[in-house]
Structures are given as structure tokens and as C-alpha cells.
Amino acid sequence: MLNAVVQSSGHQYIVSEGSFIKHPTLNNNVGSVIKFNSIWSTGKKCTVEAEVLKHSRHKKVIVFKKIRRHNHRKFNTHRQGYTLLQIKSIKE
């Protein structure tokens, strides 16, 4: 099984054929194919093709800030969007 390291949007992913990755939100349609250039694959450069499966958002993260003894509390939440990709092929 061939593995490759792909860099996109400041993140690096170790991928193999058939694996899934959660990438920060991309502006591609569901079902479209994206091509990445790998930065490492058994010492050779190769092309990685991935299919967009869905766009979604991660679980809610609670952000709570408090200052002691001043009755100061700030509550907020955050949900980061992501695009689910499935690696279809790795070609040298």
C-alpha cells in the first residue's frame, strides 16, 4: 500500500488509498475530484486525487473565560467547518 504526505492550506496529512481526511472548508462541490501534489512518497513526487464527500461542521467547542473575584464571566461557543475527503488514487 502506497502512502504519501500531502500539504494543503498549511496542514500536512499522511494519506493512503481509500483513507478519509477532514480538511478545513474547501469551495468545491460534493462529488468533485481534487488533485494534490505530494511532498513525500517513498522518496518520489506523486499526484494524489481525492473526492469531496460532504461539507459539515465539527462538534461544538465551549469557550468560557472568567476573572476571579470580579464577577466577570464570558461564555461563547465555536464550530469549525470542514470538508470530508476520500483519497481515490496515488499516482507516481
HELIX and SHEET records of a PDB file:
SHEET    1   A 6 HIS A  11  SER A  16  0                                        
SHEET    2   A 6 ASN A   3  SER A   8 -1                                        
SHEET    3   A 6 VAL A  33  TRP A  40 -1                                        
SHEET    4   A 6 THR A  47  ARG A  57 -1                                        
SHEET    5   A 6 GLY A  81  LYS A  91 -1                                        
SHEET    6   A 6 PHE A  20  PRO A  24 -1                                        
SHEET    1   B 2 VAL A  61  ILE A  67  0                                        
SHEET    2   B 2 HIS A  72  HIS A  78 -1                                        
END                                                                             
